[in-house]
């Protein structure tokens, strides 16, 4: 299977797990806490598979960067949280960094 598809699946599970952190209410709600732990476990397992082919730094940068961006948007739309200009700028720079890695880096597996 393509390492980038595995990495994409790892990102999806990481996003689902992270979105449950708020619902877990500090790990006091058993169901969201249990599900988020399972989802994080799956995410890290898939991430570990992807780094068999993709360099660790590249895979982790993409995994965390995409996760940050998507979770930020979920925070805005699902949890009605506001981001100020520095936060939006920082998120935009993360997105730009992920694009640069994937388009221009010779370290990335294409």
N, C-alpha and C positions, 0 to 999 in steps of 0.2 A: 504494500500500500504506500502511496505517496506520503513522504514525511510531512509535507505541508498540509495535507488533509488531516493527518493525525494531530498536528499542531492546531489546526482550526478547531477540531473537536475538543482538544484540551482547553482552548480559549472559551468555547461555548460552555463547558462544564464549570470553568472558573467564574465566568460571568453569572451563571445561575447560582453558584454557591455564594458569591459575594453579594448578590441581590438578596439573599436570605439572611445575611448578617443582621440587618436592621430588624427584620421580622423575628429573629431569634430573641430579641430583647435582652441582650447581654447573656445569651445562652440559658435563659430561664424558661423559654418556650421549647419543650422537648421535640416536637415534630420538625419545626424549621431547623433547629440545631442539628438533629440527626441527619436530615437530608443534606444540609450544607456540608457536614463532615464527609458524607459519602461522595458528594459531588467534588469536593476538594481532593479526595483520595483518587477519584477517577481522573481528574484533571492532572494531578501530578504524575500519575501512572502514564497517561498519554504523553505528557511533556517529556517524561523519561524515554519513551519510545522514539519521539521525534528527534531527540538529541543524539540518537545513534547515527543520524545522517546530517542533520543541521548542526552547525557549531553552537555550543551551549550559549555563548553570549548573544548570538543572533536570535536563537529560538526564544531565549528569555526576554530579550528586548521586544520582540514581536508579541509574545504572550502577555507580558505585563503592559506594554503600551496599548495594545488593542483593548485589553481589559479595562484599563484606566479610562480610555475614551468612551467606551460603551457604557460603563458604570456611571460615568459623569452624566451622560445623556439620560440614562434611566433615573438618576437622582433628580434631574430637572423635570422629567415628564411623569414619572411614577410617584415620586415622593415630594414633588413640588418644592424642590430645593433650588436656591438661586446661586449662580456663579457670578463673581465680579470679573472685571476686565482682566486682572492678572491671572486668574484661574483659567479663563477662556484662552488667553494667550499661551499659557503653559500647556494646555491640552492641545492647542493647534501645533505647537512646537513638537510635542510627542508624536502627533500624526505625521508631521513633516519628516521627523526622524525615521519612523517606520517605513515611509515611502522611499526615502533615500537609501536605507538599508536594502530594501527589496529591489530597487531599480539599479542602483549604482555599485553596490558592494560586491567585490569579487569573493568575499568570505562567505556570502550567502549562496546556498545551493539552489540553482535555477533549473 
